[in-house]
Amino acid sequence: MGRTMSMMQFQQLRAFDGAERNVGYHEAIGSEFDFGADVNAGDGDIVPQQTAPDLEVLAGDLVAAFRAHSHINNVMTHISGARWDHVEHALHIILNSAAPPVGLSRLEANILDLICAERGVTGRIIKPFLETLLARLLPPIAAAQLQAHMRSLHEAQMSEEANPSFSRIAATTGSGR
């Protein structure tokens, strides 16, 4: 059994740069410490309840992580005109599963395309970066549902761009997908 880490001890942390897969957002270097019992472990008959994520908090956390990543920071600053409050609002709309799948703003569509399409350098960086963030911030089921929602929203956006008259009809009648 390893040593238990006290609150006064620290380890070096290596920041996740988005280029590596299967590496956590922050990975401890030198994992000889035992951090004690798993606080998320159930005690037999009590099962933790899955709760819906607070979208405002999640959008704020994603903005903070995007700002901390040099490349994603530059791209988001560029596409938003340096309006990070607009990025946070766009992420809130994208993350909301109750949002209609048509009629996204240009910024929302651009962010969604970066997240889902894996085009270019940024697409190859942001997708695994976001997947890792969601895995760290949310329970597994909620993270998977959110990723599926974003893929569905992206597919609807691609359909809207391919057939704009259908999206106008769907938006006015409430139908569509």
Buried (B, 14 or more C-beta within 10 A) or exposed (E): EEEEBEEEEEEEEEEBEBEEEEBEBEEBEEEEBEEEEEEEEEEEEEEEEEEEBEBEEBBBBBBEBBBEBEBBBEBBBEBBEEBBEBBBBBBBBBBEBEBBBBBBEEBBBBBBBBBBBBEEEBBEBBBBBBBBBBBBBBBEEBBBBBBEBBEBBBEBBBBBEEEEEBBEEBBEEEEBE
